[in-house]
Amino acid sequence: LQYNMAPKIFYWGIKARAQLAVLIGQFATDGFEWEQSPDWPGMKPETPFGQLPYLVDGDVKIAQSNAIARYLARKYNLQGESDADFGLSESLIEEQSDLLTLVFTANYSDNKEEAYNKVFSETYPKQLEYLENLLQNDFFTTELTAGSLAIFSAFNIALDLESSLLDKFPKLKAFYDRVAALPQIKGYLDQNIPAYVKRS
């Protein structure tokens, strides 16, 4: 396989765990590429863990969705300028993983609808309370970081399943709308990438 020098992520054209890395790449640079129809399983032997997503950036080849996101955040200076912002951004990336796990666990439950109802009436709102209290400025951190985009990404996936999710959390709703309006993020949203998880 031949690669150019722009970072390129290989992952199907769906909204799932790779979405954060895609958002960071598309926010930070015009040169970022997303191969949405990867040669799979043809390219499996070259991936570090035999799975996607997979990022190639020149000689650098990385697997694991959050590792790819953090690599891109470091490359494009989205980790936060201060130690405090870095720590909070990292915490938000981990919180995103927890939020995605809630959704994916419900998605694969035997009684899917019951599981989703419980997630969106009990467990997810509890996390939203924590996040609402944590949001003290426009982006959680003093400027937009990978952690800001991580929470936005988790909300974006969840809102496809529960459109009223943020209605009782005005600060979080304003945060989501603020990030969604950024030109690079709006450009991503305008692609209407299909959801991977579905309520029914």
C-alpha positions as CSV (number, residue, x, y, z in Angstrom):
1,L,0.0,0.0,0.0
2,Q,1.2,3.5,-0.8
3,Y,0.5,6.4,1.5
4,N,0.9,10.1,1.1
5,M,2.3,12.2,4.0
6,A,-1.1,13.4,5.4
7,P,-2.4,11.5,8.4
8,K,-4.9,8.9,7.2
9,I,-7.3,6.9,9.3
10,F,-8.8,3.7,8.2
11,Y,-12.3,3.0,9.5
12,W,-15.7,2.3,8.1
13,G,-17.9,5.3,7.4
14,I,-19.9,5.1,10.7
15,K,-20.2,7.0,13.9
16,A,-18.5,4.8,16.5
17,R,-15.4,4.8,18.7
18,A,-13.2,6.3,15.9
19,Q,-15.3,9.4,15.7
20,L,-13.2,11.4,18.2
21,A,-10.0,10.8,16.2
22,V,-11.8,11.8,13.0
23,L,-13.1,15.0,14.6
24,I,-9.7,16.0,15.9
25,G,-8.1,15.3,12.5
26,Q,-10.8,17.2,10.6
27,F,-10.8,20.1,13.1
28,A,-7.0,20.5,13.1
29,T,-6.0,20.2,9.4
30,D,-7.3,20.3,5.9
31,G,-5.0,17.4,5.0
32,F,-6.5,14.8,7.2
33,E,-7.9,11.8,5.3
34,W,-10.5,9.2,6.3
35,E,-10.6,6.0,4.3
36,Q,-14.2,4.9,4.8
37,S,-14.0,1.8,2.7
38,P,-10.8,0.1,4.0
39,D,-9.5,-3.0,2.3
40,W,-10.6,-5.3,5.0
41,P,-9.6,-7.9,5.9
42,G,-6.9,-7.4,3.2
43,M,-4.9,-4.9,5.3
44,K,-5.4,-6.8,8.6
45,P,-1.8,-8.2,8.6
46,E,-0.3,-4.6,8.6
47,T,-2.3,-3.4,11.6
48,P,-0.7,-3.7,15.0
49,F,-3.6,-5.5,16.7
50,G,-5.4,-6.9,13.7
51,Q,-8.3,-4.4,14.0
52,L,-9.5,-1.0,13.0
53,P,-9.3,2.0,13.4
54,Y,-5.8,2.3,12.2
55,L,-3.9,5.5,11.6
56,V,-0.9,6.0,9.2
57,D,1.1,9.2,9.4
58,G,4.2,8.8,7.3
59,D,6.2,6.1,9.1
60,V,4.0,6.2,12.2
61,K,1.3,3.5,12.4
62,I,-1.0,3.5,15.3
63,A,-4.0,1.4,16.5
64,Q,-6.6,1.8,19.2
65,S,-9.1,4.6,18.9
66,N,-8.1,6.7,21.9
67,A,-4.4,6.3,21.2
68,I,-5.0,7.6,17.7
69,A,-7.0,10.5,19.1
70,R,-4.3,11.4,21.6
71,Y,-1.6,11.1,19.0
72,L,-3.5,13.6,16.8
73,A,-4.2,15.9,19.7
74,R,-0.4,16.0,20.5
75,K,0.5,16.6,16.9
76,Y,-2.0,19.4,16.5
77,N,-1.6,21.0,19.9
78,L,-5.1,20.1,21.3
79,Q,-3.9,18.7,24.6
80,G,-4.2,21.9,26.5
81,E,-1.7,24.7,27.2
82,S,-1.5,24.2,31.0
83,D,-1.1,21.1,33.1
84,A,-4.6,21.7,34.5
85,D,-6.1,21.8,31.0
86,F,-4.1,18.7,30.0
87,G,-5.4,16.8,33.0
88,L,-9.0,17.8,32.5
89,S,-8.8,17.0,28.8
90,E,-7.4,13.6,29.5
91,S,-10.2,13.0,32.1
92,L,-12.8,14.0,29.5
93,I,-11.4,11.5,27.0
94,E,-11.8,8.8,29.6
95,E,-15.3,10.0,30.4
96,Q,-16.2,9.8,26.7
97,S,-15.1,6.1,26.8
98,D,-17.4,5.5,29.8
99,L,-20.3,7.2,28.0
100,L,-19.8,5.2,24.9
101,T,-19.6,1.9,26.9
102,L,-23.0,2.7,28.4
103,V,-24.5,3.1,24.9
104,F,-22.7,0.1,23.4
105,T,-23.6,-2.2,26.3
106,A,-27.3,-1.3,25.9
107,N,-27.0,-1.8,22.1
108,Y,-25.9,-5.4,22.6
109,S,-28.3,-6.3,25.4
110,D,-30.8,-9.1,25.0
111,N,-33.6,-6.6,25.7
112,K,-32.3,-3.6,23.8
113,E,-35.2,-1.2,24.3
114,E,-35.3,-1.8,28.0
115,A,-31.6,-1.4,28.3
116,Y,-31.6,1.9,26.4
117,N,-34.6,3.2,28.5
118,K,-32.6,2.5,31.7
119,V,-29.4,4.1,30.3
120,F,-31.1,7.3,29.3
121,S,-33.4,7.6,32.3
122,E,-30.8,6.7,35.0
123,T,-27.1,6.1,34.3
124,Y,-26.4,8.6,31.5
125,P,-28.2,11.6,33.2
126,K,-26.1,10.9,36.3
127,Q,-23.0,11.5,34.2
128,L,-24.5,14.5,32.7
129,E,-25.0,16.0,36.2
130,Y,-21.3,15.6,36.8
131,L,-20.4,17.1,33.5
132,E,-22.8,20.1,33.9
133,N,-21.1,20.9,37.2
134,L,-17.6,20.5,35.6
135,L,-18.4,22.9,32.7
136,Q,-17.3,26.3,33.9
137,N,-16.5,27.9,30.6
138,D,-17.1,27.5,26.9
139,F,-15.2,24.2,26.4
140,F,-14.6,22.7,29.9
141,T,-10.9,23.6,29.4
142,T,-9.8,27.2,28.9
143,E,-9.7,26.6,25.1
144,L,-10.9,23.8,22.9
145,T,-9.0,20.6,23.5
146,A,-9.3,16.9,22.6
147,G,-11.3,16.4,25.7
148,S,-13.8,19.0,24.6
149,L,-14.2,17.1,21.3
150,A,-14.4,13.8,23.2
151,I,-17.5,14.9,25.1
152,F,-19.0,16.4,22.0
153,S,-18.5,13.2,20.2
154,A,-20.1,11.1,22.9
155,F,-23.1,13.4,23.0
156,N,-23.4,13.3,19.2
157,I,-23.6,9.5,19.2
158,A,-26.1,9.5,22.1
159,L,-28.3,12.2,20.7
160,D,-29.0,10.0,17.7
161,L,-30.6,7.6,20.2
162,E,-32.2,10.1,22.6
163,S,-32.8,13.5,21.0
164,S,-33.9,15.1,24.3
165,L,-30.8,13.9,26.1
166,L,-29.4,17.4,26.9
167,D,-32.7,19.3,27.4
168,K,-32.4,19.3,31.2
169,F,-28.8,20.4,31.1
170,P,-28.7,23.9,29.6
171,K,-25.0,24.4,30.0
172,L,-24.2,21.1,28.2
173,K,-26.7,21.9,25.5
174,A,-25.1,25.3,24.9
175,F,-21.6,23.6,24.9
176,Y,-22.8,21.1,22.3
177,D,-24.3,23.7,20.0
178,R,-21.2,25.9,20.4
179,V,-18.9,23.1,19.2
180,A,-21.3,22.0,16.5
181,A,-21.2,25.5,15.1
182,L,-17.4,25.5,14.6
183,P,-16.8,25.5,10.8
184,Q,-14.7,22.4,10.8
185,I,-17.1,20.5,13.0
186,K,-20.1,21.7,11.0
187,G,-18.4,20.4,7.9
188,Y,-18.1,17.0,9.6
189,L,-21.7,17.0,10.7
190,D,-22.9,18.0,7.2
191,Q,-21.5,14.7,5.9
192,N,-24.3,12.9,7.7
193,I,-22.2,10.0,8.7
194,P,-24.6,7.1,9.6
195,A,-24.9,5.9,13.2
196,Y,-23.5,2.6,14.2
197,V,-25.7,2.0,17.2
198,K,-29.5,2.1,16.7
199,R,-32.4,2.1,19.2
200,S,-34.3,-0.6,17.2
